[in-house]
């Protein structure tokens, strides 16, 4: 499975839907395209993506989350951190606590949550608490030897950055995936 970040979508609100469609023909993808409103999530899914990623840093609040969920259940929610703090595009979420926001999101529908610290190591205690509520993924600059940390926190899996995988490939290949996602 490939987790793809569409930088044109994230940075400029203009996802490259044609390219996403081409990629989705050959591989299962989850796409983070900087979705701000529910209709953009559906646009991502129409390309053939398995799941559209909705992020706390971009989505325009809980109303858009609920609307997107009514349109499709193929959504995953990212708790994005910047400088160690939860990044929120909209203050109407009503909390700056990651565990509480994960509960709010899961109550609205999406069960898969991604914890995405930027440029820092994850707080593994928080990851474990979020993972206790349902399928949780961790985004980070991992190396294959970090798989044990994911397992200890009971995360479903990690999002390994391609440069880290290629750099460490000859040292220790990644274990075979066991999840069907």
Secondary structure, DSSP 4 states (H G I P E B T S, - for coil): -EEEE-HHHHHHS---HHHHHHHHTTS-EEEE----SHHHHHHHHHTT-SEEEEETTTS--HHHHHHHHHH-S-EEEEEEEETTEE--S-GGG----HHHHHHHHHHHS---EEEEESSS---HHHHHHHHTTS-EEEEE---GGGHHHHHHTT-SEEEE-HHHHHHHTTT-PPPPP----
